[in-house]
C-alpha cells in the first residue's frame, strides 16, 4: 500500500508541476493590426473573477468543466470567433458574404479561417498577442452577445433577468471567454494541437481529436484488461480473498438498544443529515426543471427569487454536507464500537462538533445566496460564493470546515485509544484512524488557489478535491468503515477485515491517484497528463470489478453460520446491510460501467460536459457515498432502539430503500443516459458548441427527455428521501421518550 501511494503521488505531483509550466499563457496585451489594444491580460484575470463572482460555473462551463444548464462559454465564444473570421475569409477570397457562398467556397473559407485561428501569434518575450482585424471585431461583438445572453432567463438556463448589467464587467467577462477560445484553437508552440488538445470539437475550424487522444485511448484498454486478468487470477488462486474466511468464530458485537450516551448523541447528526438529504433532492428536482422549462416553474418565475445557479449550488453543496455529516457521525459511532469504552467528556464534545457543523452548513449556504445576489461586496470570495463548482462555499467557511474535520479526528482518536492498545484490534483500528486522518489532510489543496489563479492550475487542485479527496480517500474510508462494520457485526474476523482493506487500498489508490488526471485531458495540460491518466484511469474499473466477485459473499454473509460453534449468525442490522449491498451494486454500475464509458480520452473529447457526465455522477455519488451514508444512518437508528420501538422506523426504511434504488434507476434509464447519448450524437453531428447551446437544449426531443426524468425524481423524493427523513424523526422521538422513561422518578 505504501508503494502504491508513493508511486501514485510521485506521478500526480509531476502532473501538477507540469500544469503550472504548460498552462496556456495569458498575454499582457492583445493588439489589433493597427497596434490598438483589444483587451489586456489584467482584463482576462478580472473577467475570470467576474465569472466566479456571479456563480457562472453553476450555469455553464469552461473547457467542459462546470454546469450543464447553459452553454460551454469557451466553445460558444470559439464558434462566434470562427464565424467572424470565416466571414472575413469569405470576403477576402470571393468578395461576398459567407451566407452567399457555394458549399465548395464555404469549405475554402472555413479552411482559410482555420489557418488564421490556428496560427499562434503570441510573442512571449513581449507578452503580446496579435489579433487579426476579424478577431478584434469578433471580441467587440462578443460583448453585445453576452449582454443579450444574460438578459433573458428563458435563454440562459434560469439566471435572473439582466443578471449582469455593468458594461465594464461584461467587457472583462468577454475578454476571459475570448481568451479561453483562443487557447482552444491556437497551436501550442512546437505542436500541431492547441493548448487544450484541440478541445472543443469544432470540425469546420480544424479542431478535431489529436492522434494522441486516439492512441492513449487504445493503449489504456491494455492496462484495463491486464488488471482485470490479474485480479481474476488472484481470486481464483487464493480462495481466502474477499469477504470470507474459514475456521472463524464470529458473532455480533453491535447489538440493538445497547448504545452508549455518545452514540445516542449522534442520532441528531443523522436526523440533520436526513432532513438535509430531503432538501437536497427537492433542490435537485427544481434545478432539473430549469432544463425542462427554463422560462417558467409551473407558471411562476422562480429565477427572480432562486435562480438556477444558486439552486444548483445548494443542490451540490447540500449533497456534500449531508453525506459528510453522516460520515462524521458514522465514524464516531464505529470508533466507539472499536474502543468499547466511552472517553470522559466525549458527549459534550460531540454536541459541540454538531453545532459547529450546523454553523458551517447554514452559514455557507446563506453566504452563497448573498454572494450570488452581490450583497457582500469585495468579501464575496471569503464569505459568499467562491465560484468554483463543488467548492462554492466561501474561503472562511472552508477554513472552519477543515478545523471541524481536524477536531473530528481528535474525537476519533480519543474513542479508539483502548483498541490501539489491544493486539487483536490494533491493526484494523490503525487503518481506520489513518483513513480518517487522510480526509482533513487531503482537503488542504482546496486552499492552494484563489480567484485570480490561472484556470488550468485551479482545475488541477480542484479535482484533487472532487476526485482524489472524494473518490480516493473517501472511498478508502468507506472501505474501512464497511470492514469495521462487518467486523463489529460479527460477520468477519479481524484478519479478513484487514486483508480486504489492504487489497482495496492498493487497487483503489494505485489506479485512482493518477487516474484523477482524466479530468484534465482538455483543460490546458500537456499530453504527458493524457498518457499517464488514460492508462491509470482505465484501471480504476479493476477494483470495481471486485465488487461483482464479492457480491455473492455479501449475500452469503446474511445466511452464515459460525464455522467453530455451528450456530447461526443473526444479523440484527438487516437494513444497514442491504444499503451496504446497494453500495456495491451502484459502485460497479455508476462508477465502473458509466464511469469507464466516459473516461477514455477519445470518448471524453466528445462527451465531457454533456448529460452523460451527470448520469455517471448521480449514480456514483448517490449510489456509493449516499448509500453508505444511509447505511451508517440506519445502523445508528437500529442501535439506539429496542425491537418493540424499531417496527415503525423499519417500515419507513424499507420503503425508502426500494424507493431510492428504483428512483435512481428510473432517473438514469428514463432520462440521463438516453439524454446523454442523444447529446453526444449531436456533438458528432454539429460540433460541441451546438450540443451545449440553448437552441439544442430547447429542442423537442432533449426537452422531452428532461421531462421524462420526472417519474424517477418523484419516486426518489416521495418514496425514498421523504420516508427516510420521517424514519429519522420518529427514531429521535422514540429514543428520547425511551430515555425519559428510563430516568428515575424524582
C-alpha positions in Angstrom: 0.0 0.0 0.0 2.9 2.4 0.8 4.4 1.7 -2.6 1.1 2.4 -4.4 0.8 5.7 -2.5 4.4 6.7 -3.2 4.3 5.9 -6.9 0.9 7.4 -7.4 1.7 10.7 -5.7 5.1 11.0 -7.4 3.4 10.9 -10.7 0.5 13.1 -9.6 2.9 15.8 -8.3 4.8 15.6 -11.6 1.5 16.3 -13.4 0.7 19.2 -11.0 4.1 20.7 -11.7 3.5 20.4 -15.4 0.2 22.2 -15.0 2.0 25.3 -13.8 4.6 25.0 -16.5 2.3 24.2 -19.5 -0.8 26.3 -18.7 -1.9 28.4 -21.7 -0.2 31.8 -21.4 -2.3 34.9 -20.6 -0.8 37.7 -22.7 -0.1 41.1 -21.1 -1.7 42.8 -24.1 -3.8 41.8 -27.1 -3.3 44.1 -30.1 -5.1 44.5 -33.4 -3.2 45.1 -36.7 -3.2 48.8 -36.1 -1.5 48.4 -32.8 -4.6 49.3 -30.8 -5.3 47.4 -27.5 -8.1 44.9 -27.9 -8.0 43.8 -24.3 -5.3 43.1 -21.6 -4.2 40.2 -19.5 -5.4 42.0 -16.5 -8.9 42.1 -18.0 -8.7 38.3 -18.6 -7.9 37.7 -15.0 -10.5 40.2 -13.8 -13.0 38.6 -16.2 -12.4 35.2 -14.6 -13.2 36.8 -11.2 -16.5 38.2 -12.7 -17.2 34.7 -13.9 -16.7 33.4 -10.4 -18.4 36.2 -8.5 -21.7 35.7 -10.4 -21.6 31.9 -10.0 -21.5 31.3 -13.7 -19.7 27.9 -13.3 -23.0 26.8 -11.9 -24.7 27.9 -15.2 -22.3 26.8 -17.9 -18.7 25.6 -18.3 -15.2 26.4 -19.4 -13.5 23.7 -21.4 -16.3 21.3 -20.5 -15.9 21.8 -16.7 -18.9 23.3 -14.9 -22.7 23.1 -15.1 -24.9 21.9 -17.9 -27.8 24.4 -17.5 -26.2 26.8 -20.0 -23.6 26.7 -22.8 -19.9 25.9 -22.7 -18.7 29.6 -22.7 -15.4 28.8 -24.3 -16.9 26.6 -27.0 -19.6 29.2 -27.8 -17.0 32.0 -27.9 -14.8 30.0 -30.2 -17.8 29.4 -32.5 -18.6 33.1 -32.7 -14.9 33.9 -33.2 -14.8 31.3 -36.0 -17.9 32.8 -37.7 -16.3 36.2 -37.7 -13.0 35.0 -39.2 -14.8 32.8 -41.8 -16.9 35.9 -42.8 -13.7 37.9 -43.3 -12.1 35.0 -45.2 -15.2 34.8 -47.5 -15.0 38.5 -48.3 -11.2 38.2 -48.9 -11.3 35.2 -51.1 -14.6 35.7 -53.0 -15.8 39.2 -52.3 -19.1 38.0 -50.9 -20.7 37.3 -47.5 -20.4 33.8 -46.1 -24.2 33.2 -46.5 -23.9 33.6 -50.3 -21.1 31.1 -50.9 -21.5 27.8 -52.5 -20.6 24.7 -50.5 -17.2 24.4 -52.0 -16.5 28.1 -51.5 -17.7 27.8 -47.8 -15.3 25.0 -47.2 -12.4 27.1 -48.7 -13.4 30.0 -46.4 -13.5 27.7 -43.4 -10.1 26.3 -44.2 -8.7 29.8 -44.5 -10.3 30.7 -41.2 -8.8 27.6 -39.6 -5.3 28.5 -40.7 -5.7 32.1 -39.3 -7.1 30.9 -36.0 -4.6 28.1 -35.5 -1.6 30.3 -36.1 -0.1 31.2 -32.7 0.8 34.9 -32.9 1.7 35.2 -29.2 5.2 36.7 -28.5 6.3 35.5 -25.0 9.2 37.9 -25.0 6.9 41.0 -25.2 3.8 39.4 -23.7 1.9 40.5 -26.7 -0.8 38.5 -28.7 -1.5 39.8 -32.2 -5.2 39.5 -33.3 -6.3 39.9 -36.9 -8.9 42.6 -37.7 -11.6 40.0 -37.8 -10.7 38.6 -34.4 -10.6 42.1 -32.9 -14.1 42.9 -34.3 -15.3 39.5 -33.0 -14.2 40.5 -29.5 -16.3 43.6 -29.7 -19.3 41.7 -30.9 -18.9 39.2 -28.0 -19.6 42.0 -25.5 -23.0 42.5 -27.1 -23.6 38.8 -27.5 -23.1 38.1 -23.8 -25.1 41.2 -22.8 -28.1 39.7 -24.6 -27.4 36.2 -23.1 -27.6 37.4 -19.5 -30.7 39.4 -20.1 -33.2 36.6 -20.8 -33.8 33.8 -18.2 -35.5 31.6 -20.8 -32.4 31.6 -23.0 -29.7 31.4 -20.3 -30.9 28.5 -18.2 -32.7 30.3 -15.5 -30.5 33.2 -14.5 -32.2 36.4 -13.3 -33.3 38.9 -16.0 -30.5 41.3 -16.9 -28.2 39.4 -14.5 -25.0 41.2 -15.4 -25.6 44.9 -16.3 -22.3 46.6 -15.7 -20.6 47.3 -19.0 -17.1 47.1 -17.6 -17.9 43.6 -16.1 -19.4 42.4 -19.4 -16.3 43.6 -21.3 -13.9 41.8 -18.9 -16.1 38.7 -19.0 -15.9 38.7 -22.8 -12.1 39.1 -22.6 -12.0 35.9 -20.4 -14.2 33.9 -22.7 -12.4 35.0 -25.9 -9.0 34.1 -24.3 -10.3 30.6 -23.5 -11.5 30.4 -27.1 -8.0 31.4 -28.4 -6.3 28.8 -26.1 -8.7 26.2 -27.5 -7.6 26.6 -31.1 -4.2 28.3 -31.3 -1.4 25.7 -31.7 0.8 25.1 -28.7 4.4 26.0 -29.7 6.2 23.1 -31.2 3.0 21.0 -31.8 0.1 20.8 -34.2 -2.5 20.8 -31.5 -4.0 23.6 -29.3 -3.3 24.2 -25.7 -6.4 22.2 -24.9 -5.5 19.3 -27.1 -8.0 20.6 -29.8 -11.0 20.7 -27.5 -13.8 21.6 -28.1 -14.7 19.7 -31.2 -15.2 22.3 -34.0 -14.6 20.4 -37.2 -15.1 23.3 -39.6 -12.2 25.1 -37.9 -10.0 22.0 -37.8 -10.5 21.3 -34.1 -10.6 17.6 -34.2 -9.2 14.8 -31.9 -5.4 14.6 -31.8 -3.6 11.4 -32.7 -2.5 11.2 -29.0 -6.2 11.2 -28.0 -6.8 8.1 -30.1 -3.5 6.4 -29.3 -3.8 6.6 -25.5 -7.4 5.6 -25.6 -6.4 2.3 -27.3 -3.4 1.7 -25.1 -5.4 2.2 -21.9 -7.6 -0.8 -22.8 -4.5 -2.9 -22.4 -3.9 -1.9 -18.8 -7.6 -2.4 -18.1 -7.7 -6.0 -19.5 -4.3 -6.8 -17.8 -5.5 -5.5 -14.5 -8.8 -7.5 -14.6 -6.9 -10.6 -15.7 -4.6 -10.3 -12.7 -7.5 -9.8 -10.3 -9.4 -12.8 -11.6 -6.2 -14.9 -11.4 -5.6 -13.8 -7.8 -9.2 -14.5 -6.7 -9.1 -17.9 -8.5 -5.8 -18.9 -6.8 -6.3 -17.5 -3.3 -9.8 -18.5 -2.1 -9.5 -16.5 1.1 -9.6 -13.2 -0.7 -12.8 -11.1 -0.3 -15.4 -11.1 2.4 -14.9 -14.7 3.5 -12.7 -16.8 5.6 -12.6 -20.3 7.1 -12.5 -21.5 10.7 -13.7 -18.1 12.0 -15.5 -17.8 15.3 -17.7 -14.7 14.6 -20.8 -13.4 16.4 -22.4 -9.9 16.5 -21.0 -7.4 18.9 -23.1 -4.4 17.8 -26.5 -5.3 19.4 -29.7 -3.2 19.3 -30.6 -1.0 22.3 -27.1 -1.1 23.7 -25.9 2.3 22.5 -23.7 4.5 24.8 -24.6 8.1 25.6 -22.2 9.2 23.0 -23.7 7.0 20.3 -27.2 8.3 21.2 -25.9 11.8 20.9 -25.0 11.0 17.3 -28.7 10.5 16.3 -29.2 14.2 15.9 -26.4 14.2 13.3 -28.3 11.7 11.2 -31.6 13.5 11.7 -30.0 16.6 10.3 -28.4 14.6 7.5 -31.8 13.0 6.6 -33.6 16.4 6.5 -30.8 17.9 4.5 -30.9 15.0 2.1 -34.6 15.7 1.6 -33.9 19.4 1.0 -31.1 18.4 -1.4 -33.3 16.2 -3.6 -36.0 18.8 -3.7 -33.4 21.3 -4.9 -32.3 18.8 -7.5 -35.8 18.5 -8.8 -36.1 22.3 -9.1 -32.7 22.5 -10.8 -33.7 19.8 -13.3 -36.9 21.8 -14.1 -34.7 24.6 -15.3 -33.5 22.3 -18.1 -37.0 21.1 -18.9 -38.7 24.5 -18.8 -36.2 27.3 -18.0 -38.6 30.2 -18.6 -41.2 29.1 -16.0 -41.7 27.0 -12.9 -45.2 25.8 -13.5 -46.2 29.4 -14.4 -44.1 31.0 -11.7 -40.9 33.0 -12.4 -38.6 31.1 -10.0 -35.5 32.7 -11.4 -36.4 36.1 -9.9 -36.1 34.6 -6.4 -34.0 31.4 -6.7 -32.1 31.5 -10.0 -30.7 28.3 -11.4 -27.1 28.9 -10.3 -28.0 29.2 -6.6 -30.3 26.2 -6.8 -27.6 24.1 -8.4 -25.0 25.4 -5.9 -27.2 24.4 -3.0 -28.0 21.0 -4.6 -24.3 20.2 -4.8 -23.3 21.7 -1.5 -26.1 20.1 0.5 -25.2 16.7 -1.1 -21.7 17.1 0.1 -22.8 18.3 3.5 -25.4 15.6 4.3 -23.1 12.8 3.2 -20.1 14.3 5.1 -22.3 14.7 8.2 -23.3 11.1 8.1 -19.7 10.0 7.6 -18.6 12.1 10.5 -21.3 10.6 12.8 -20.7 7.1 11.4 -17.0 7.4 12.1 -17.7 8.4 15.7 -20.1 5.5 16.1 -17.7 2.9 14.8 -14.8 4.5 16.7 -16.8 4.0 19.9 -17.6 0.4 18.8 -13.9 -0.3 18.3 -12.8 1.3 21.5 -15.6 -0.3 23.6 -15.2 2.4 26.2 -16.6 5.9 26.0 -14.0 8.6 27.0 -14.9 11.1 29.6 -16.2 14.4 28.2 -17.0 12.8 24.8 -20.7 13.6 24.8 -20.2 17.4 25.2 -17.5 17.3 22.5 -20.0 15.5 20.2 -22.6 18.2 20.9 -20.1 21.0 20.2 -18.9 19.4 16.9 -22.6 19.1 15.8 -23.3 22.8 16.3 -20.0 23.7 14.6 -21.2 21.7 11.6 -24.6 23.5 11.7 -22.8 26.8 11.7 -20.7 25.9 8.6 -23.7 24.4 6.7 -26.2 27.2 7.4 -23.6 30.0 7.2 -22.1 28.8 3.9 -25.5 28.2 2.2 -26.8 31.7 3.2 -23.4 33.2 2.2 -23.7 31.6 -1.2 -27.0 33.2 -1.8 -25.7 36.6 -0.6 -22.7 36.2 -2.9 -24.9 35.4 -5.9 -27.0 38.5 -5.1 -23.9 40.6 -4.8 -24.7 41.7 -1.3 -21.2 41.1 0.2 -19.1 43.5 -2.0 -15.5 42.6 -2.0 -16.0 39.9 0.6 -17.8 37.6 -1.8 -14.8 35.2 -2.1 -14.4 34.8 1.7 -17.9 34.7 2.9 -20.1 34.3 -0.2 -19.9 32.2 -3.3 -16.3 31.3 -4.2 -17.4 30.4 -7.7 -15.6 27.1 -8.3 -18.0 24.2 -8.9 -18.2 21.8 -5.9 -16.0 24.3 -3.9 -18.6 27.1 -4.0 -18.6 27.8 -0.3 -16.6 30.9 0.8 -13.0 30.5 1.9 -13.8 31.4 5.5 -16.3 28.6 5.6 -13.7 26.2 4.1 -11.3 27.1 6.9 -14.0 26.4 9.5 -14.8 23.1 7.8 -11.2 22.0 7.8 -10.9 22.9 11.5 -14.0 20.9 12.3 -12.7 17.9 10.4 -9.4 18.1 12.4 -11.5 18.2 15.6 -13.4 15.2 14.4 -10.1 13.2 14.1 -9.2 14.1 17.7 -12.6 12.8 18.9 -12.0 9.6 16.9 -8.5 9.2 18.5 -10.0 9.6 22.0 -12.5 6.8 21.2 -10.2 4.3 19.7 -7.2 4.6 22.1 -8.2 1.5 24.1 -8.3 -0.5 20.8 -4.9 0.7 19.8 -3.6 -1.0 23.0 -5.3 -4.3 22.2 -3.2 -6.6 19.8 -6.4 -8.1 18.3 -7.9 -4.8 17.4 -4.8 -2.6 16.8 -4.3 -3.1 13.1 -7.9 -2.5 12.0 -8.1 0.4 14.4 -4.9 2.0 13.0 -6.2 1.6 9.4 -9.5 3.2 10.5 -7.7 6.1 12.1 -5.3 6.7 9.2 -8.1 6.6 6.7 -10.0 9.2 8.8 -6.9 11.4 9.1 -6.5 11.4 5.3 -9.8 13.3 5.0 -8.8 16.6 6.6 -5.2 16.3 5.3 -6.2 15.9 1.6 -8.8 18.7 1.8 -5.8 21.1 2.0 -5.5 21.5 -1.8 -8.7 23.5 -1.6 -6.6 26.3 -0.2 -3.9 26.2 -2.9 -5.6 28.7 -5.2 -7.6 31.9 -5.3 -10.0 33.8 -7.6 -7.1 35.1 -9.7 -5.2 31.8 -10.1 -4.9 30.5 -13.6 -7.9 28.4 -14.6 -5.7 25.4 -15.6 -3.9 25.5 -12.3 -7.2 25.8 -10.3 -8.7 22.8 -12.2 -5.6 20.8 -11.2 -6.2 21.4 -7.5 -10.0 21.4 -7.7 -10.0 17.9 -9.0 -7.7 16.9 -6.2 -10.7 17.6 -4.1 -13.5 16.4 -6.4 -11.8 13.2 -7.5 -8.8 12.4 -5.3 -10.3 13.5 -1.9 -13.8 12.1 -2.6 -13.2 9.2 -5.0 -9.9 8.3 -3.5 -9.7 8.9 0.3 -13.4 9.0 1.0 -13.6 5.7 -1.0 -10.9 4.3 1.2 -12.7 5.5 4.3 -15.9 3.8 3.0 -14.0 0.6 2.6 -12.5 0.8 6.1 -15.9 1.6 7.6 -17.6 -1.3 5.8 -14.8 -3.6 7.1 -15.2 -2.2 10.7 -18.9 -2.6 10.4 -18.7 -6.2 9.3 -16.1 -6.9 12.0 -18.2 -5.4 14.8 -21.4 -7.0 13.4 -19.6 -10.3 13.9 -19.7 -11.3 10.2 -16.0 -11.4 9.5 -12.9 -11.8 11.6 -10.2 -9.1 12.2 -7.9 -10.9 9.7 -10.5 -10.9 6.9 -11.4 -7.2 7.5 -7.8 -6.1 7.4 -7.0 -8.2 4.3 -9.9 -6.6 2.4 -8.8 -3.1 3.5 -5.2 -3.6 2.3 -6.3 -5.1 -1.0 -8.9 -2.4 -1.8 -6.5 0.3 -0.8 -3.8 -0.9 -3.1 -6.2 -1.2 -6.0 -8.2 2.0 -5.4 -5.3 4.2 -4.7 -2.9 2.5 -7.1 -5.2 3.4 -10.0 -7.2 6.3 -8.6 -4.4 8.8 -7.7 -3.0 9.2 -11.2 -6.5 8.4 -12.6 -7.6 11.8 -11.3 -6.0 13.3 -14.4 -8.8 12.1 -16.7 -10.5 15.3 -15.7 -7.5 17.3 -17.2 -7.3 15.9 -20.7 -8.6 19.2 -22.2 -8.1 21.8 -19.5 -4.7 23.2 -20.7 -2.5 20.3 -19.7 0.0 18.6 -22.0 -0.1 15.1 -23.5 2.0 13.8 -20.5 -1.0 14.0 -18.4 -3.2 12.4 -21.0 -0.8 9.4 -21.4 -0.5 8.7 -17.7 -4.0 9.5 -16.8 -5.6 7.4 -19.5 -3.6 4.3 -18.5 -4.3 4.6 -14.8 -7.9 5.8 -15.2 -8.8 2.7 -17.2 -7.5 0.6 -14.3 -10.0 2.3 -11.9 -12.5 -0.3 -13.2 -10.4 -3.1 -11.8 -11.2 -2.7 -8.1 -14.8 -2.1 -9.0 -14.8 -5.5 -10.8 -14.0 -6.9 -7.3 -17.5 -5.9 -6.3 -19.0 -8.4 -8.7 -16.7 -11.1 -7.2 -17.7 -10.0 -3.7 -21.4 -9.8 -4.4 -22.2 -13.5 -3.6 -20.1 -13.3 -0.5 -22.2 -10.4 0.7 -25.4 -12.5 0.2 -23.8 -15.5 2.0 -22.9 -13.3 5.0 -26.6 -12.7 5.7 -27.2 -16.5 5.9 -23.9 -17.6 7.6 -23.2 -20.0 10.4 -20.2 -19.9 12.7 -17.5 -22.3 11.5 -16.4 -23.0 15.1 -19.7 -23.5 17.1 -22.1 -24.1 14.2 -24.6 -21.6 15.5 -26.4 -19.3 13.0 -25.0 -15.8 12.9 -28.0 -13.5 13.4 -27.9 -10.1 11.6 -29.7 -7.6 13.8 -28.9 -4.7 11.4 -30.5 -6.1 8.3 -31.4 -2.9 6.5 -28.0 -1.3 7.1 -26.6 -4.4 5.5 -28.9 -4.0 2.5 -27.8 -0.4 2.0 -24.2 -1.7 2.0 -25.1 -4.2 -0.7 -26.6 -1.3 -2.7 -23.2 0.5 -2.3 -21.5 -2.5 -4.1 -24.1 -2.5 -6.9 -24.0 1.2 -7.7 -20.3 1.3 -7.3 -19.9 -1.1 -10.1 -22.7 0.3 -12.3 -22.3 4.1 -11.6 -18.6 4.4 -11.0 -17.5 1.3 -13.0 -19.7 0.9 -16.1 -20.8 4.6 -16.6 -17.5 6.0 -15.3 -15.4 3.9 -17.7 -17.8 4.8 -20.5 -16.7 8.5 -20.3 -13.1 8.2 -19.1 -11.3 7.2 -22.3 -9.7 10.3 -23.9 -11.5 9.8 -27.2 -14.9 9.4 -25.6 -14.3 12.3 -23.1 -13.3 14.5 -26.0 -16.8 14.4 -27.4 -18.7 13.8 -24.1 -17.2 16.0 -21.3 -19.9 18.4 -20.1 -22.8 16.5 -21.7 -25.6 14.8 -19.7 -23.6 11.5 -19.7 -21.4 13.2 -17.0 -24.2 13.8 -14.5 -25.5 10.3 -15.4 -22.2 8.9 -14.0 -22.1 11.5 -11.2 -25.6 10.8 -9.9 -25.2 7.0 -9.9 -21.7 7.2 -8.4 -22.2 9.9 -5.8 -25.6 8.8 -4.6 -25.2 5.2 -5.3 -21.9 4.8 -3.5 -21.4 7.6 -0.9 -25.1 8.3 -0.4 -26.0 4.7 0.2 -23.0 4.2 2.5 -24.1 7.3 4.5 -27.6 5.9 4.7 -26.2 2.5 5.8 -24.5 4.3 8.7 -27.7 6.2 9.4 -29.8 3.0 9.6 -27.1 1.2 11.6 -27.3 4.0 14.2 -31.1 4.1 14.3 -31.3 0.4 14.9 -28.5 0.6 17.6 -30.5 3.1 19.8 -33.9 1.4 19.6 -35.2 -1.9 21.1 -37.2 -4.4 19.0 -40.6 -3.0 20.1 -39.8 0.5 19.1 -38.0 -0.4 15.9 -41.0 -1.7 14.0 -42.3 1.8 13.0 -39.0 3.2 11.6 -38.2 -0.1 10.0 -41.3 0.1 7.8 -40.3 3.6 6.6 -36.7 2.5 6.0 -37.9 -0.5 3.9 -40.0 1.9 1.7 -37.0 4.3 1.5 -34.6 1.6 0.4 -36.7 0.4 -2.5 -37.8 4.0 -3.4 -34.2 5.3 -3.5 -32.8 2.4 -5.6 -35.7 2.2 -8.0 -36.0 6.0 -8.3 -32.3 6.3 -9.1 -32.5 3.6 -11.7 -35.6 5.3 -13.3 -33.8 8.6 -13.3 -30.8 7.2 -15.2 -32.7 4.8 -17.6 -35.5 7.2 -18.4 -33.6 10.5 -18.8 -30.0 10.9 -18.0 -28.5 8.1 -20.1 -30.6 8.4 -23.2 -30.3 12.2 -23.0 -26.6 12.0 -22.7 -26.3 9.6 -25.7 -28.5 11.9 -27.8 -26.4 15.0 -26.8 -23.1 13.2 -27.7 -24.6 12.3 -31.1 -25.4 16.0 -31.6 -21.7 16.8 -30.8 -20.6 14.4 -33.5 -23.1 15.9 -36.0 -22.8 19.6 -35.4 -19.9 20.3 -33.1 -19.6 20.7 -29.3 -20.8 24.3 -29.2 -24.2 23.3 -30.7 -24.9 20.4 -28.3 -24.4 22.7 -25.4 -26.3 25.7 -26.9 -29.7 26.9 -25.8 -31.0 26.1 -29.3 -30.2 22.4 -28.8 -31.3 22.2 -25.1 -34.6 23.8 -26.1 -35.2 21.3 -28.9 -38.2 19.0 -28.8 -36.5 15.6 -28.0 -34.0 16.9 -25.5 -36.7 18.8 -23.7 -39.0 15.7 -23.7 -36.2 13.6 -22.2 -35.8 16.2 -19.5 -39.5 15.8 -18.6 -39.0 12.0 -18.7 -36.9 12.4 -15.6 -39.9 13.5 -13.6 -41.2 10.0 -12.7 -37.8 8.9 -11.4 -37.4 12.1 -9.4 -40.9 11.7 -7.8 -40.2 8.1 -6.8 -36.8 9.1 -5.4 -38.2 12.0 -3.4 -41.6 10.8 -2.3 -40.8 7.1 -1.8 -37.1 7.5 -0.9 -35.8 10.6 0.8 -39.1 11.6 2.5 -39.6 8.2 4.2 -36.0 8.3 5.4 -36.5 11.7 6.9 -39.7 10.5 8.6 -37.8 7.5 10.0 -35.1 9.8 11.3 -37.6 12.0 13.2 -39.5 9.0 14.5 -36.3 7.4 15.8 -35.3 10.6 17.5 -38.7 10.9 19.2 -38.8 7.3 20.4 -35.2 7.4 21.6 -35.9 10.5 23.7 -39.1 9.0 25.1 -37.3 5.9 26.0 -34.5 7.9 27.6 -37.1 9.9 29.6 -38.9 6.8 30.7 -35.6 5.3 31.9 -34.9 8.2 34.2 -35.7 7.5 37.9 -38.6 9.4 39.4 -37.7 12.5 41.4 
